[in-house]
Amino acid sequence: MTVTSVTRQGIIDFLFQEARLLDEWNLLAWADLFTEDATYLIPPIGEPDASPLSSLFYVHDSRSRLQERAERLLKKEAHVEYPHSTTIRNYHNILIDDESDPSIIKVACNFTTHRTKREMLDTFIGRAYFDLVQTKEGIRIQNKKVILYLDSLRPHGKISLIL
């Protein structure tokens, strides 16, 4: 397979595919969207530029930890997510910057994730930043950073699903 050029619509379709995999709890296929050297970050609320070396992040995963997280959430022993939450993810205002480094496509978008579980509806809002790369397997995520635009995790209380 040869590497083909990436179009704006191809990037948008990729993001929608990522959201669909998460909503369908196809977490192993979702983890496969990341490169081997990938990172997935959710910094503390109100500190989007925090350093993982000096701040406690909600998520600071390498590709292998991401895989472990996906496998763990799919088990019945993951009581907080068994049965699984029902989620709907939406990406809005997708901005693509492919000017700075031709090998990395930088994407930023607003997101809304609605979750219902145990007769409760939670809504998570924020901005997601992606560094995407084109590989022979297709577009892959090299880095994903999720900035939550919430005052606190209340009434949510916890993040037990993948944003």
DSSP file with accessible surface (Angstrom, degrees, kcal/mol):
  #  RESIDUE AA STRUCTURE BP1 BP2  ACC     N-H-->O    O-->H-N    N-H-->O    O-->H-N    TCO  KAPPA ALPHA  PHI   PSI    X-CA   Y-CA   Z-CA
    1    1 A M              0   0  188      0, 0.0     2,-0.3     0, 0.0   136,-0.0   0.000 360.0 360.0 360.0 139.1    0.0    0.0    0.0
    2    2 A T        -     0   0  115    135,-0.0     2,-0.4     1,-0.0   133,-0.1  -0.701 360.0-104.5-102.8 156.0    1.3    3.5   -0.8
    3    3 A V        -     0   0   88     -2,-0.3     2,-0.2   131,-0.1   133,-0.1  -0.629  40.1-160.5 -77.6 128.0    0.9    6.6    1.2
    4    4 A T        -     0   0   90     -2,-0.4     2,-0.1   131,-0.3   134,-0.0  -0.692  27.7 -88.3-105.9 163.3   -1.7    8.9   -0.4
    5    5 A S        -     0   0  106     -2,-0.2     2,-0.5     1,-0.1    -1,-0.1  -0.405  42.2-123.5 -70.1 149.8   -2.2   12.6    0.1
    6    6 A V        -     0   0   42     -2,-0.1     2,-0.2    -3,-0.0    -1,-0.1  -0.801  23.8-157.5 -98.0 131.2   -4.5   13.6    2.9
    7    7 A T     >  -     0   0   82     -2,-0.5     4,-2.1     1,-0.1     5,-0.2  -0.664  29.6-113.6-102.9 162.1   -7.5   15.7    2.2
    8    8 A R  H  > S+     0   0  136     -2,-0.2     4,-2.4     1,-0.2     5,-0.2   0.931 120.7  49.7 -57.4 -45.4   -9.4   18.0    4.6
    9    9 A Q  H  > S+     0   0  107      1,-0.2     4,-2.9     2,-0.2    -1,-0.2   0.884 107.2  55.3 -64.9 -34.3  -12.4   15.7    4.2
   10   10 A G  H  > S+     0   0   23      2,-0.2     4,-2.0     1,-0.2    -1,-0.2   0.898 108.7  47.6 -63.7 -38.7  -10.2   12.6    4.9
   11   11 A I  H  X S+     0   0    4     -4,-2.1     4,-2.4     2,-0.2    -2,-0.2   0.935 112.8  48.2 -67.3 -45.5   -9.1   14.2    8.2
   12   12 A I  H  X S+     0   0   22     -4,-2.4     4,-2.4     1,-0.2     5,-0.2   0.934 111.5  50.2 -61.7 -43.9  -12.6   15.1    9.2
   13   13 A D  H  X S+     0   0   85     -4,-2.9     4,-2.4     1,-0.2    -1,-0.2   0.893 108.6  53.5 -61.0 -38.9  -13.8   11.5    8.3
   14   14 A F  H  X S+     0   0   10     -4,-2.0     4,-2.5     2,-0.2    -1,-0.2   0.934 108.8  48.3 -61.5 -45.7  -10.9   10.1   10.4
   15   15 A L  H  X S+     0   0    0     -4,-2.4     4,-2.3     1,-0.2    -2,-0.2   0.913 111.8  49.4 -62.2 -40.7  -12.0   12.2   13.5
   16   16 A F  H  X S+     0   0  100     -4,-2.4     4,-2.4     1,-0.2    -1,-0.2   0.882 109.6  52.3 -65.9 -36.0  -15.6   11.1   13.0
   17   17 A Q  H  X S+     0   0   75     -4,-2.4     4,-2.6    -5,-0.2    -2,-0.2   0.924 107.8  51.6 -64.4 -42.0  -14.4    7.5   12.8
   18   18 A E  H  X S+     0   0    0     -4,-2.5     4,-2.0     1,-0.2    -2,-0.2   0.943 111.1  47.5 -59.5 -45.9  -12.5    7.9   16.0
   19   19 A A  H  X S+     0   0    7     -4,-2.3     4,-2.7     1,-0.2    -1,-0.2   0.912 111.2  51.3 -62.1 -41.6  -15.6    9.2   17.8
   20   20 A R  H  X S+     0   0  114     -4,-2.4     4,-2.3     1,-0.2     6,-0.2   0.926 107.4  52.2 -64.3 -42.4  -17.7    6.4   16.4
   21   21 A L  H  <>S+     0   0    8     -4,-2.6     5,-2.8     1,-0.2    -1,-0.2   0.910 112.5  46.2 -60.4 -41.2  -15.2    3.7   17.6
   22   22 A L  H ><5S+     0   0    2     -4,-2.0     3,-1.4    -5,-0.2    -2,-0.2   0.930 111.7  50.3 -67.3 -44.4  -15.4    5.2   21.1
   23   23 A D  H 3<5S+     0   0   38     -4,-2.7    64,-0.4     1,-0.3    -2,-0.2   0.843 112.5  47.9 -63.3 -32.0  -19.2    5.5   21.1
   24   24 A E  T 3<5S-     0   0  114     -4,-2.3    -1,-0.3    -5,-0.2    -2,-0.2   0.383 112.6-120.7 -88.2   4.3  -19.4    1.9   20.0
   25   25 A W  T < 5 +     0   0   33     -3,-1.4     2,-1.3     1,-0.2     3,-0.2   0.816  64.3 146.0  57.1  34.3  -17.0    0.8   22.7
   26   26 A N     >< +     0   0   72     -5,-2.8     4,-1.9    -6,-0.2    -1,-0.2  -0.543  15.2 157.8 -93.3  65.5  -14.7   -0.6   20.1
   27   27 A L  H  >  +     0   0    4     -2,-1.3     4,-2.6     1,-0.2    -1,-0.2   0.776  62.4  55.9 -70.0 -29.3  -11.7    0.4   22.2
   28   28 A L  H  > S+     0   0   68     -3,-0.2     4,-1.6     2,-0.2    -1,-0.2   0.924 110.3  45.6 -70.8 -40.5   -9.1   -1.9   20.8
   29   29 A A  H  4 S+     0   0   31      2,-0.2     4,-0.4     1,-0.2    -2,-0.2   0.886 112.1  53.7 -65.9 -36.0   -9.7   -0.6   17.3
   30   30 A W  H >< S+     0   0    0     -4,-1.9     3,-1.8     1,-0.2    -2,-0.2   0.941 106.3  51.0 -62.4 -46.1   -9.6    2.9   18.7
   31   31 A A  H >< S+     0   0    0     -4,-2.6     3,-1.7     1,-0.3    -1,-0.2   0.848 101.3  63.3 -61.3 -31.6   -6.2    2.2   20.3
   32   32 A D  T 3< S+     0   0   93     -4,-1.6    -1,-0.3     1,-0.3    -2,-0.2   0.633  87.0  72.4 -68.3 -13.1   -5.0    1.0   17.0
   33   33 A L  T <  S+     0   0    7     -3,-1.8   108,-3.2    -4,-0.4     2,-0.3   0.600  86.5  84.0 -74.8  -9.3   -5.5    4.5   15.6
   34   34 A F  E <  S-a  141   0A   6     -3,-1.7   108,-0.2   106,-0.2    98,-0.0  -0.711  81.6-119.8 -98.2 147.0   -2.5    5.6   17.6
   35   35 A T  E >   -     0   0A  20    106,-2.4     3,-1.6    -2,-0.3    -1,-0.1  -0.293  33.0-104.6 -74.2 166.0    1.2    5.4   16.5
   36   36 A E  E 3  S+     0   0A 157      1,-0.3    27,-0.4    27,-0.1    28,-0.2   0.793 122.8  45.1 -64.4 -27.2    3.6    3.3   18.6
   37   37 A D  E 3  S+     0   0A 106     26,-0.1    -1,-0.3    25,-0.1   105,-0.1   0.181  90.9 134.8-100.9  19.5    5.2    6.5   20.0
   38   38 A A  E <   -     0   0A   2     -3,-1.6    25,-0.8   103,-0.1     2,-0.3  -0.154  38.8-156.7 -71.0 158.6    1.8    8.2   20.7
   39   39 A T  E     -aB 143  62A  42    103,-1.3   105,-1.9    23,-0.2     2,-0.4  -0.965   4.6-162.1-131.1 151.4    0.7   10.1   23.8
   40   40 A Y  E     -aB 144  61A   2     21,-2.2    21,-2.8    -2,-0.3     2,-0.4  -0.984  19.4-176.9-134.4 118.2   -2.8   10.8   25.1
   41   41 A L  E     +aB 145  60A  31    103,-2.8   105,-2.9    -2,-0.4    19,-0.2  -0.952  25.0 177.6-125.9 139.1   -3.1   13.6   27.6
   42   42 A I  E     - B   0  59A   1     17,-2.7    16,-2.0    -2,-0.4    17,-1.4  -0.885  25.5-159.3-131.8 101.1   -5.8   15.2   29.7
   43   43 A P        -     0   0    3      0, 0.0   105,-0.3     0, 0.0    14,-0.1  -0.251  35.2 -73.9 -73.8 169.8   -4.3   17.9   31.9
   44   44 A P    >   -     0   0   19      0, 0.0     3,-2.1     0, 0.0     6,-0.2  -0.256  60.8 -89.0 -62.2 150.1   -5.9   19.3   35.1
   45   45 A I  T 3  S+     0   0   34      1,-0.3   104,-0.1    -3,-0.1   106,-0.1  -0.339 114.7  16.9 -59.8 134.3   -9.0   21.5   34.7
   46   46 A G  T 3  S+     0   0   69    102,-0.5    -1,-0.3    -3,-0.1     3,-0.1   0.425 112.1  81.2  82.7  -1.8   -7.9   25.1   34.4
   47   47 A E    X   +     0   0   95     -3,-2.1     3,-1.9     1,-0.1    -2,-0.1  -0.483  44.7 158.7-131.9  64.3   -4.3   24.3   33.6
   48   48 A P  T 3  S+     0   0   52      0, 0.0    -1,-0.1     0, 0.0    -3,-0.0   0.786  78.9  45.6 -62.3 -25.8   -4.2   23.4   29.9
   49   49 A D  T 3  S+     0   0  145     -3,-0.1    -2,-0.0     2,-0.1     0, 0.0   0.198  83.6 137.1-101.9  16.2   -0.4   24.1   29.6
   50   50 A A    <   -     0   0   17     -3,-1.9    -3,-0.0    -6,-0.2     7,-0.0  -0.197  54.2-121.6 -59.9 153.4    0.5   22.2   32.7
   51   51 A S    >>  -     0   0   47      1,-0.1     4,-1.8    -8,-0.0     3,-1.4  -0.835   5.4-139.7 -97.3 133.6    3.5   19.9   32.6
   52   52 A P  T 34 S+     0   0   50      0, 0.0     5,-0.2     0, 0.0    -1,-0.1   0.689 102.6  65.2 -64.9 -12.5    3.0   16.2   33.4
   53   53 A L  T 34 S+     0   0  166      1,-0.1     3,-0.1     3,-0.1    -3,-0.0   0.756 118.0  20.3 -79.2 -23.4    6.3   16.5   35.3
   54   54 A S  T <4 S+     0   0   98     -3,-1.4     2,-0.3     1,-0.1    -1,-0.1   0.442 119.0  58.9-125.7  -2.3    4.9   18.8   37.9
   55   55 A S  S  < S-     0   0   32     -4,-1.8     2,-0.7    -8,-0.0    -1,-0.1  -0.942  79.1-114.2-129.9 152.7    1.1   18.4   37.8
   56   56 A L        -     0   0  159     -2,-0.3     2,-0.2    -3,-0.1    -3,-0.1  -0.762  35.7-157.4 -86.6 113.5   -1.3   15.5   38.2
   57   57 A F        -     0   0   23     -2,-0.7     3,-0.2    -5,-0.2    -6,-0.0  -0.626  22.1-135.0 -88.2 149.3   -2.9   14.8   34.9
   58   58 A Y  S    S+     0   0   96    -16,-2.0     2,-0.4     1,-0.3    -1,-0.1   0.907  98.2   9.5 -65.3 -41.1   -6.3   13.0   34.6
   59   59 A V  E     +B   42   0A  11    -17,-1.4   -17,-2.7    -3,-0.0    -1,-0.3  -0.994  59.4 163.6-141.2 134.2   -4.7   11.0   31.8
   60   60 A H  E     +B   41   0A  90     -2,-0.4     2,-0.4   -19,-0.2   -19,-0.2  -0.654  28.5 167.8-145.3  81.2   -1.0   10.8   30.7
   61   61 A D  E     -B   40   0A   2    -21,-2.8   -21,-2.2    -2,-0.1     2,-0.2  -0.813  28.5-153.9-108.2 140.4   -0.8    7.7   28.6
   62   62 A S  E  >  -B   39   0A  48     -2,-0.4     4,-2.4   -23,-0.2   -23,-0.2  -0.397  48.7 -91.1 -85.9 177.8    1.8    6.3   26.3
   63   63 A R  H  > S+     0   0   19    -25,-0.8     4,-2.1   -27,-0.4     5,-0.2   0.923 128.8  49.1 -61.6 -40.6    0.6    4.0   23.5
   64   64 A S  H  > S+     0   0   71    -28,-0.2     4,-2.2     1,-0.2    -1,-0.2   0.916 111.9  47.8 -68.8 -38.7    1.1    0.9   25.7
   65   65 A R  H  > S+     0   0  126      2,-0.2     4,-2.6     1,-0.2    -1,-0.2   0.867 109.2  55.1 -68.2 -34.1   -0.8    2.4   28.6
   66   66 A L  H  X S+     0   0    0     -4,-2.4     4,-2.5     2,-0.2    -2,-0.2   0.916 107.9  48.6 -61.8 -44.0   -3.5    3.4   26.2
   67   67 A Q  H  X S+     0   0   41     -4,-2.1     4,-2.5     1,-0.2    -2,-0.2   0.923 111.7  49.3 -62.1 -44.6   -3.8   -0.2   25.1
   68   68 A E  H  X S+     0   0  100     -4,-2.2     4,-2.6     2,-0.2    -2,-0.2   0.901 110.0  51.5 -62.6 -40.7   -4.0   -1.4   28.7
   69   69 A R  H  X S+     0   0   48     -4,-2.6     4,-2.5     2,-0.2    -2,-0.2   0.936 110.6  48.6 -61.1 -45.2   -6.7    1.2   29.5
   70   70 A A  H  X S+     0   0    0     -4,-2.5     4,-1.1     1,-0.2    -2,-0.2   0.941 113.5  46.0 -61.3 -46.9   -8.7    0.0   26.5
   71   71 A E  H  < S+     0   0   88     -4,-2.5     4,-0.5     1,-0.2     3,-0.4   0.910 113.1  49.9 -63.3 -41.9   -8.4   -3.6   27.5
   72   72 A R  H >< S+     0   0  124     -4,-2.6     3,-1.3     1,-0.2     6,-0.3   0.915 107.5  52.9 -65.2 -42.8   -9.2   -2.9   31.2
   73   73 A L  H 3< S+     0   0   17     -4,-2.5    -1,-0.2     1,-0.3    -2,-0.2   0.740 104.2  58.1 -67.7 -19.9  -12.3   -0.9   30.4
   74   74 A L  T 3< S+     0   0   57     -4,-1.1    -1,-0.3    -3,-0.4     2,-0.2   0.610  89.5  93.1 -84.7 -10.6  -13.7   -3.7   28.3
   75   75 A K  S X  S-     0   0  117     -3,-1.3     3,-1.7    -4,-0.5     6,-0.2  -0.546  80.1-128.0 -84.6 150.2  -13.6   -6.2   31.2
   76   76 A K  T 3  S+     0   0  131      1,-0.3    -1,-0.1    -2,-0.2     6,-0.1   0.770 107.3  70.1 -64.0 -24.1  -16.5   -6.9   33.5
   77   77 A E  T 3  S+     0   0  134      1,-0.2     2,-2.1    -5,-0.1    -1,-0.3   0.649  74.0  87.5 -70.4 -13.9  -14.2   -6.3   36.4
   78   78 A A    X   +     0   0   16     -3,-1.7     3,-1.9    -6,-0.3    -1,-0.2  -0.544  62.3 177.3 -82.3  75.3  -14.1   -2.6   35.4
   79   79 A H  G >   +     0   0  143     -2,-2.1     3,-1.3     1,-0.3    -1,-0.2   0.800  69.0  63.1 -56.5 -34.4  -17.2   -2.0   37.6
   80   80 A V  G 3  S+     0   0   54      1,-0.3    -1,-0.3    -3,-0.2    80,-0.1   0.780 116.5  31.0 -65.9 -22.2  -17.4    1.7   37.0
   81   81 A E  G <  S+     0   0    0     -3,-1.9    -1,-0.3    -6,-0.2    -2,-0.2  -0.015  90.7 126.6-125.1  29.8  -18.0    1.0   33.3
   82   82 A Y  S <  S+     0   0   95     -3,-1.3     2,-0.2     1,-0.2    -1,-0.1  -0.960  79.1  30.0-131.7 117.7  -19.8   -2.3   33.3
   83   83 A P  S    S-     0   0   90      0, 0.0    -1,-0.2     0, 0.0    -7,-0.0   0.617 119.1-112.4 -66.2 160.0  -22.3   -2.2   31.9
   84   84 A H        -     0   0   64     -2,-0.2    -2,-0.1     1,-0.1    -3,-0.1  -0.219  25.4-109.0 -65.3 148.5  -20.8    0.4   29.6
   85   85 A S        -     0   0    3     32,-0.1     2,-0.5    -4,-0.1    32,-0.2  -0.341  28.8-121.0 -64.1 154.8  -22.0    4.0   29.5
   86   86 A T  E     -C  116   0A  92     30,-2.4    30,-2.7     2,-0.0     2,-0.3  -0.906  40.5-176.5 -98.2 127.6  -23.9    5.1   26.4
   87   87 A T  E     -C  115   0A   5     -2,-0.5     2,-0.4   -64,-0.4    28,-0.2  -0.927  25.9-166.2-129.2 152.6  -22.1    8.0   24.8
   88   88 A I  E     -C  114   0A  93     26,-2.1    26,-2.8    -2,-0.3     2,-0.4  -0.983  16.4-165.7-133.0 121.9  -22.5   10.4   21.9
   89   89 A R  E     -C  113   0A  17     -2,-0.4     2,-0.4    24,-0.2    24,-0.2  -0.902   4.5-173.1-109.9 140.8  -19.5   12.4   20.8
   90   90 A N  E     -C  112   0A  68     22,-2.6    22,-2.2    -2,-0.4     2,-0.4  -0.997  10.2-156.7-132.2 135.3  -19.5   15.4   18.6
   91   91 A Y  E     +C  111   0A  21     -2,-0.4     2,-0.3    20,-0.2    20,-0.2  -0.934  20.6 178.2-107.8 135.0  -16.6   17.3   17.1
   92   92 A H  E     +C  110   0A  70     18,-2.8    18,-2.4    -2,-0.4    -2,-0.0  -0.924  53.4  20.9-132.1 161.3  -17.2   20.9   16.0
   93   93 A N  E    S-     0   0A 113     -2,-0.3     2,-0.5    16,-0.2    -1,-0.2   0.925  74.0-164.2  49.4  53.6  -15.2   23.8   14.6
   94   94 A I  E     -     0   0A  17     15,-0.2     2,-0.5    -3,-0.2    15,-0.2  -0.592   6.5-170.8 -74.9 119.9  -12.5   21.5   13.2
   95   95 A L  E     -C  108   0A 104     13,-3.2    13,-2.4    -2,-0.5     2,-0.5  -0.962   4.2-161.4-115.7 129.8   -9.4   23.6   12.3
   96   96 A I  E     -C  107   0A  38     -2,-0.5     2,-0.6    11,-0.2    11,-0.2  -0.941   8.1-173.2-116.5 127.1   -6.6   22.0   10.3
   97   97 A D  E     +C  106   0A  72      9,-3.4     9,-1.9    -2,-0.5     4,-0.2  -0.906  20.9 153.7-119.0  98.6   -3.1   23.5   10.2
   98   98 A D        +     0   0   86     -2,-0.6    -1,-0.1     7,-0.2     6,-0.1   0.112  55.3  85.2-109.4  21.4   -0.9   21.6    7.8
   99   99 A E  S    S+     0   0  161      7,-0.1    -1,-0.1     1,-0.1     6,-0.1   0.791  78.1  57.8 -90.7 -33.6    1.4   24.5    7.1
  100  100 A S  S    S+     0   0   75      1,-0.3    -2,-0.1    -3,-0.1    -1,-0.1   0.931 119.2  10.7 -73.3 -47.9    4.0   24.3    9.9
  101  101 A D    >   -     0   0   62      3,-0.5     3,-1.5    -4,-0.2    -1,-0.3  -0.961  63.6-150.7-134.4 116.2    5.4   20.8    9.5
  102  102 A P  T 3  S+     0   0  125      0, 0.0    -1,-0.1     0, 0.0    -2,-0.1   0.735  96.9  53.7 -63.8 -18.2    4.6   18.8    6.3
  103  103 A S  T 3  S+     0   0   77      1,-0.1     2,-0.4    30,-0.1    31,-0.4   0.637 107.6  53.8 -90.6 -13.7    4.9   15.4    8.2
  104  104 A I    <   -     0   0   29     -3,-1.5     2,-0.7    29,-0.1    -3,-0.5  -0.984  67.6-154.1-124.9 130.0    2.5   16.3   11.0
  105  105 A I  E     - D   0 132A  17     27,-3.2    27,-3.0    -2,-0.4     2,-0.5  -0.903  14.8-152.3-102.0 116.3   -1.1   17.5   10.5
  106  106 A K  E     -CD  97 131A  79     -9,-1.9    -9,-3.4    -2,-0.7     2,-0.4  -0.798  16.8-178.6 -93.2 127.1   -2.2   19.6   13.5
  107  107 A V  E     -CD  96 130A   5     23,-2.6    23,-3.2    -2,-0.5     2,-0.4  -0.981   8.9-176.0-128.0 136.8   -5.9   19.6   14.1
  108  108 A A  E     +CD  95 129A  15    -13,-2.4   -13,-3.2    -2,-0.4     2,-0.3  -0.987  13.3 161.8-128.8 140.3   -7.9   21.4   16.8
  109  109 A C  E     - D   0 128A   0     19,-2.2    19,-3.2    -2,-0.4     2,-0.2  -0.992  37.2-116.5-154.3 151.8  -11.6   21.0   17.4
  110  110 A N  E     -CD  92 127A  43    -18,-2.4   -18,-2.8    -2,-0.3     2,-0.3  -0.584  37.9-164.5 -78.6 153.4  -14.2   21.7   20.0
  111  111 A F  E     -CD  91 126A   6     15,-2.5    15,-1.7   -20,-0.2     2,-0.4  -0.980  19.8-163.6-140.6 155.1  -16.0   18.6   21.4
  112  112 A T  E     -CD  90 125A  25    -22,-2.2   -22,-2.6    -2,-0.3     2,-0.5  -0.993   8.6-171.0-133.0 127.7  -19.0   17.6   23.3
  113  113 A T  E     -CD  89 124A   2     11,-2.9    11,-2.9    -2,-0.4     2,-0.5  -0.985   4.4-165.1-121.3 118.1  -19.3   14.2   24.9
  114  114 A H  E     -CD  88 123A  67    -26,-2.8   -26,-2.1    -2,-0.5     2,-0.4  -0.885   9.0-174.0-100.3 133.7  -22.7   13.2   26.3
  115  115 A R  E     -CD  87 122A  11      7,-3.0     7,-3.1    -2,-0.5     2,-0.4  -0.994   9.2-169.3-129.5 134.2  -22.8   10.2   28.6
  116  116 A T  E     +CD  86 121A  61    -30,-2.7   -30,-2.4    -2,-0.4     2,-0.3  -0.977  20.2 150.3-121.5 134.6  -25.7    8.5   30.1
  117  117 A K  E >   + D   0 120A  28      3,-2.2     3,-1.5    -2,-0.4   -32,-0.1  -0.902  65.9   1.3-161.4 134.5  -25.3    5.9   32.8
  118  118 A R  T 3  S-     0   0  157     -2,-0.3     3,-0.1     1,-0.3   -33,-0.0   0.903 129.5 -55.6  50.2  46.9  -27.5    4.8   35.7
  119  119 A E  T 3  S+     0   0  196      1,-0.2     2,-0.4     0, 0.0    -1,-0.3   0.683 114.3 116.2  63.1  21.7  -30.2    7.3   34.8
  120  120 A M  E <   -D  117   0A 110     -3,-1.5    -3,-2.2     2,-0.0     2,-0.5  -0.954  52.4-152.3-119.3 140.9  -27.7   10.2   34.9
  121  121 A L  E     -D  116   0A 116     -2,-0.4     2,-0.4    -5,-0.2    -5,-0.2  -0.959  15.0-176.9-113.6 122.5  -26.7   12.4   32.0
  122  122 A D  E     -D  115   0A  16     -7,-3.1    -7,-3.0    -2,-0.5     2,-0.4  -0.924   9.3-158.4-114.4 145.7  -23.3   14.0   32.0
  123  123 A T  E     -D  114   0A  48     -2,-0.4     2,-0.5    -9,-0.2    -9,-0.2  -0.993   3.5-167.4-126.8 126.1  -21.9   16.3   29.4
  124  124 A F  E     -D  113   0A   0    -11,-2.9   -11,-2.9    -2,-0.4     2,-0.3  -0.949  11.3-177.4-109.5 130.8  -18.2   16.9   29.0
  125  125 A I  E     +D  112   0A  73     -2,-0.5    24,-2.8   -13,-0.2     2,-0.3  -0.913  21.6 102.8-126.5 155.4  -17.1   19.9   26.8
  126  126 A G  E     -DE 111 148A   4    -15,-1.7   -15,-2.5    -2,-0.3     2,-0.4  -0.987  60.2 -68.1 170.5-158.3  -13.7   21.1   25.7
  127  127 A R  E     -DE 110 147A  39     20,-2.3    20,-3.2    -2,-0.3     2,-0.4  -0.991  33.1-155.0-130.9 135.6  -11.2   21.3   23.0
  128  128 A A  E     -DE 109 146A   1    -19,-3.2   -19,-2.2    -2,-0.4     2,-0.5  -0.913   3.3-160.6-113.4 138.2   -9.1   18.4   21.5
  129  129 A Y  E     -DE 108 145A  94     16,-2.8    16,-2.6    -2,-0.4     2,-0.4  -0.979  10.8-171.8-119.1 130.8   -5.8   18.8   19.8
  130  130 A F  E     -DE 107 144A   1    -23,-3.2   -23,-2.6    -2,-0.5     2,-0.6  -0.957  20.4-158.8-123.1 139.6   -4.4   16.1   17.5
  131  131 A D  E     -DE 106 143A  30     12,-2.6    11,-3.3    -2,-0.4    12,-1.4  -0.983  28.7-170.4-108.4 112.9   -1.1   15.6   15.8
  132  132 A L  E     -DE 105 141A   0    -27,-3.0   -27,-3.2    -2,-0.6     2,-0.3  -0.815   9.3-168.2-107.5 147.0   -1.9   13.3   12.9
  133  133 A V  E     - E   0 140A  19      7,-2.6     7,-2.7    -2,-0.3     2,-0.5  -0.960  22.1-124.3-130.5 150.7    0.5   11.5   10.6
  134  134 A Q  E     + E   0 139A  48    -31,-0.4     2,-0.2    -2,-0.3     5,-0.2  -0.841  36.8 171.5 -94.7 124.2    0.0    9.7    7.4
  135  135 A T  E >   - E   0 138A  32      3,-2.1     3,-1.6    -2,-0.5  -131,-0.3  -0.744  52.0 -96.4-120.9 176.4    1.3    6.1    7.5
  136  136 A K  T 3  S+     0   0  133      1,-0.3     3,-0.1    -2,-0.2    -2,-0.0   0.752 127.8  54.9 -67.8 -18.4    1.0    3.2    5.0
  137  137 A E  T 3  S-     0   0  114      1,-0.4    -1,-0.3  -134,-0.0     2,-0.3   0.527 123.0-103.2 -85.5  -9.0   -1.9    2.0    7.2
  138  138 A G  E <  S- E   0 135A  22     -3,-1.6    -3,-2.1  -134,-0.0    -1,-0.4  -0.763  70.1  -9.2 119.8-164.2   -3.6    5.5    6.8
  139  139 A I  E     - E   0 134A  21     -2,-0.3     2,-0.3    -5,-0.2    -5,-0.2  -0.461  66.8-176.8 -69.8 138.7   -4.0    8.4    9.1
  140  140 A R  E     - E   0 133A  53     -7,-2.7    -7,-2.6    -2,-0.2     2,-0.6  -0.960  28.1-113.8-136.3 156.0   -2.8    7.8   12.7
  141  141 A I  E     +aE  34 132A   0   -108,-3.2  -106,-2.4    -2,-0.3    -9,-0.2  -0.793  27.8 174.2 -91.9 120.8   -2.8    9.8   15.9
  142  142 A Q  E    S+     0   0A  39    -11,-3.3  -103,-1.3    -2,-0.6     2,-0.3   0.806  75.1   6.0 -91.2 -36.5    0.7   10.7   17.1
  143  143 A N  E     -aE  39 131A  46    -12,-1.4   -12,-2.6  -105,-0.2     2,-0.4  -0.990  60.2-174.0-146.7 141.1   -0.6   12.9   20.0
  144  144 A K  E     -aE  40 130A   1   -105,-1.9  -103,-2.8    -2,-0.3     2,-0.4  -0.996   4.6-176.8-134.9 130.0   -4.0   13.7   21.4
  145  145 A K  E     -aE  41 129A  55    -16,-2.6   -16,-2.8    -2,-0.4     2,-0.5  -0.995   8.3-160.6-128.5 127.1   -4.5   16.3   24.1
  146  146 A V  E     - E   0 128A   1   -105,-2.9     2,-0.6    -2,-0.4   -18,-0.2  -0.936   1.0-164.4-111.3 120.6   -8.0   16.9   25.6
  147  147 A I  E     - E   0 127A  14    -20,-3.2   -20,-2.3    -2,-0.5     2,-0.4  -0.930  15.1-143.9-104.5 116.1   -8.6   20.2   27.4
  148  148 A L  E     - E   0 126A   7     -2,-0.6     2,-0.8  -105,-0.3  -102,-0.5  -0.687   4.5-155.8 -82.0 130.1  -11.8   20.1   29.5
  149  149 A Y        +     0   0  119    -24,-2.8     2,-0.3    -2,-0.4   -23,-0.1  -0.609  53.5 118.1-102.1  67.8  -13.8   23.3   29.7
  150  150 A L        -     0   0   30     -2,-0.8     3,-0.1     1,-0.1  -104,-0.1  -0.929  68.1-133.8-128.3 153.9  -15.5   22.6   32.9
  151  151 A D  S    S-     0   0  168     -2,-0.3     2,-0.3     1,-0.3    -1,-0.1   0.828  88.8 -29.0 -73.5 -34.0  -15.4   24.4   36.3
  152  152 A S        -     0   0   54      2,-0.3    -1,-0.3    -3,-0.1     4,-0.2  -0.941  68.5 -92.4-164.0 178.2  -14.9   21.0   38.0
  153  153 A L  S  > S+     0   0   26     -2,-0.3     4,-3.2     4,-0.1     3,-0.4   0.503  79.4 139.1 -82.1  -4.1  -15.7   17.4   37.5
  154  154 A R  T  4  +     0   0  176      1,-0.3    -2,-0.3     2,-0.3    -3,-0.2  -0.664  63.8  21.7 -81.0 139.8  -18.9   17.9   39.5
  155  155 A P  T  4 S+     0   0  103      0, 0.0    -1,-0.3     0, 0.0    -2,-0.1  -0.993 129.7  53.7 -80.2   1.4  -21.6   16.8   39.1
  156  156 A H  T  4 S-     0   0   25     -3,-0.4     2,-0.4    -4,-0.2    -2,-0.3   0.929  76.5-170.7 -63.1 -46.8  -19.7   14.3   37.0
  157  157 A G     <  +     0   0   27     -4,-3.2     2,-0.3     2,-0.0    -3,-0.2  -0.023  59.4  19.8  83.4 -33.8  -17.3   13.3   39.8
  158  158 A K        -     0   0  111     -2,-0.4     2,-0.7    -5,-0.3     3,-0.1  -0.995  64.6-125.8-161.6 160.2  -15.0   11.2   37.7
  159  159 A I        +     0   0   39     -2,-0.3     4,-0.1     1,-0.1    -2,-0.0  -0.931  38.1 156.5-111.2 101.6  -13.9   10.4   34.2
  160  160 A S        +     0   0   16     -2,-0.7     2,-0.3   -80,-0.1    -1,-0.1   0.315  58.0  60.6-107.7   5.9  -14.3    6.7   33.8
  161  161 A L  S    S-     0   0    7     -3,-0.1     2,-0.5   -77,-0.0   -46,-0.0  -0.825  92.2 -94.2-127.1 170.1  -14.5    6.8   30.0
  162  162 A I              0   0    7     -2,-0.3    -2,-0.1     1,-0.2  -135,-0.0  -0.721 360.0 360.0 -88.4 125.3  -12.2    7.8   27.2
  163  163 A L              0   0    4     -2,-0.5    -1,-0.2    -4,-0.1  -141,-0.0   0.552 360.0 360.0 -92.4 360.0  -12.7   11.4   26.0
